């Protein structure tokens, strides 16, 4: 079991999907699919994590999303704009 202490405070709507949304606004193209009894997280067409454990899936998404969720809003928005301008 994971205790995701910053989820309600920093993630959009207090959901892990909010972390995916934050990453995807910066061009990650994150998606999660079931693969048999496990999960595959991909960035675009490239798999970046395969796991059979939901805790590992949640921890990965939490870490990725938290890296962006804790940024001040103006910093995140500037980063988003800069990436779109590339």
N, C-alpha and C positions, 0 to 999 in steps of 0.2 A: 504494500500500500504506500502511495506517495502522499505527503502532506505538502501541498503546493501553497506555501504561505503567502506569496505575493500575488496569487491569481486574482483574487477579488479586488485588490488595491490597484494593480497596474494593467491588467489585461482588459481589452474592450469587452464589456458586458460580463466580466469575470469568467470567461470561458477560454479554454485552450484554443478553440478555433479563432479567437481574437488574435492570438499570437501568430497563427498561420496568416491571417489577414494582414497583419503588420509586415511580416516578411514578404508577402506577395506584393504589397504596395511598393516594395523596393526591388521588385524584379526577380525574386527567388523562384516563383512558379511552383510552390510547394503543393503536393497532393499526397493523400494517404489512401492506399488501397488494401483491401484484404487479399492475402495470398495463402490459400489453404487455411491453416490454423493460425497464421501469423499476419504480419503487416509489412508493407513496403512504403517507405516515404521516398518520394521522388522530387527532384528539382527539374522541372521540364520533363524531358524524357529519360533523365539519368537517375537511376536508383541511388540514394545516398544512405539509406539505412534499411536493413531487413531484420526483423525481430519476431520472435514468437511470444514475447512478453509485453503485455499492455503497459506495464510500469515503465519499460524502456522506451516505448513509443511516447508516452506522456512526458517522460523526463526530457527526451530530445526536443519535443515541441515546446515544452516549458522553457528550456534553456535558450532555444533560438528566439522565441517570442520575448522573453525577458530582456535579452540583449537590446531589443528595440523599445520595449514597453517602458523601460525606466528612463529613456531619454526625455529631456524636457520637450514639450510639444513643438516649440519653435525650432529646436535642433533637428528633431525628426522630420518636420516639414521641409526644412532646408535640405536635408539629405535626400528626401523624396524628390524634391524639385531638381537637385543637382543630378541625380541618376536619370531622371526623365530627359534632361537636357543633353545627355551623352549621345 
